[in-house]
Structure formats: C-alpha cells, structure tokens
Amino acid sequence: MKILILGAGAVGGFFGAHLIKSGANVSFLVREKRKDKLRKSGINIFCINGEFKVNPKLLDKNLSVQHFDVIILTNKSYDLIGAIREIMPYVKTTAIIPLLNGMAHYDILDKEFGKEKIFGGTAYISTAMNNYGSIQQITSRASIKFGPRTPKNINIAKDFYEICKETEFDCDFSDNIELDLWRKYVLIGATATSTVLFQKPLGEINSTTYGKSLIKKIHEQCRNIVLSKGYDIGIEATDYNLKLITDKGSHLKASMLRDFESGKQTECEHILGYLIELAKKNNVQCDLIKAAHTRIQVGL
C-alpha cells in the first residue's frame, strides 16, 4: 500500500514518521521550504517513550504522476482549498483520510471527490514543533481513529488499519465514524473555547474558584449543539471529555490558542464559527463559545 501524507508538521510528521519506522511505504507532499529542511535534517520525533529520526520520502511534483492508495490530510482548515488542489493529480481510486479539527471540511471534500472517497478520521494527540522543526509529543495519548463513511472502499480501510497496527501509536477502526467525529468535535470545541477565553492551560483554569464549573458549562453548550444535529455523544464520551478537561494538573492548551498567541492564523471560523452557525440554525445557547470567538477577533 502506498500512502501519501499532505504536510509534515506536528501531526503529519508525527504519525508519518511512526508509519515509516514500522516499514510502511510513505511519501510526504510538502512546501518547498519545508522540503529543503527535511532533506537536511529528516523528521526528528521526541515522544513520551524516547526519540527517533527518519529520513522521509518527499514527493517530487515534477515527476510523472504517481498513484496512492491512501492520502492523509494534516493541513490546517484554512488551507483546505489549496490542499485539494495539491492532491487532485494523485486521487484516482484513492481513499482520503482528513485529520483536520472540526467538521465543516467534510461538506467541501465530499462535493469535490465524492463521499465514498472521504473517510472519517480523527487524531488524538497533542504535539508541537520546536524552532528547529523537531516534533515534541506533549500528552501521553497518541492515536488515530478512522473508518469509511459509506460501504465503499472498505477493503482499503481494512488494509490501512493492518498497517497502522504495526506502529507504536494506537489505531481504532470505527464502525460509526460519523458519531466519533462529532464526539471529538465536542471535545475540541470545549477545549478551544475554554483555553482561548481565558488564555491559560486547562489546569490553571480549573484551579480557580469558578473555572471548573465554567468549563463544564462550555462543554454542555458544545454537546447540546451537536445533539441538535442529531448526534448524542453518550455518557461514556461525556465522562471521558469532562475528566480530561477538568483536570487541575492539565497543561493542555488548544492549538488554536497556541497559534493565536504566536500571531498566526487560527482555525477559529472552522471550529468555533461552525459551532455558532449550527447553534443559530437550531436555536441552541452558545454565549460562551461566542465569547471565545470574539476574543480571537479582537486580537492580542
């Protein structure tokens, strides 16, 4: 199986490096500036259980068009249109697995390539790139969950799952990936809203007098918005989310906050804006999410 990963940043680089380490046939499609760095330094991973380095195979767009069985998207949501243009020549009978935050991108990808080619995919990991381009794993969990959203391409999905099982990260094959995606969206929405609103890690917010109750209220608003779309995330997912986001020892910040504090473009519209849009359509309260959205718009 030939795998193409669009992007070799904190997410694509981490999972791609682990796939290469396990023996998978992986190529990366990256910008020229990033390609030059990778040729010189490779991909260096600092994970919870140690560190390692791989020398990635970098796709040369000047060569004849290659075919890939699976294309993994790890770009930011605001780069989605550009990402579609980049992968267009390589999509034939390919399955595409977007590891983007949020849900709004599925409508765009389905329209462009057809729903049968767009698997549901989500990554559970917190990573960051240092100034030298190395990738640091922040939290202990590192996993991918994916699955086809139609009965088609089930064989590709199962083949890719077998490859992922040989890696050091966890991989789950989902029989109900649509629900799993909405469950993750609630978690992302709650984490982004909370940490952006107060510009602190979750643990510091939870250590204040009212922080924990406010975070729980934010999670409730996100959950109710998703419920209005017809997806009940259930007690198990709710308990998991609340345990994670109300931990007083948590150093977790949403990537949206890290980007905001660094003066970079954020995924605010894709994540918080889409939640607010759904809330308006279904008449669901979202005042705390609007407050975080406003904080991003106001700027530093």
Secondary structure, DSSP 4 states (H G I P E B T S, - for coil): -EEEEE--STTHHHHHHHHHHTT-EEEEE--HHHHHHHHHH-EEEEETTEEEEE--EE--TTSPPP--SEEEE-S-GGGHHHHHHHHGGG-SS-EEEE--SSSTHHHHHHHHH-GGGB-EEEEE--EEE-TTS-EEE-SS--EEEEE-SSSTTHHHHHHHHHHHTTSSSEEEE-S-HHHHHHHHHHHHHHHHHHHHHHTS-HHHHHTSTTHHHHHHHHHHHHHHHHHHTT---HHHHHHHHHHHHT-TT-----HHHHHHHTT----HIIIIIHHHHHHHHHT---HHHHHHHHHHHH--
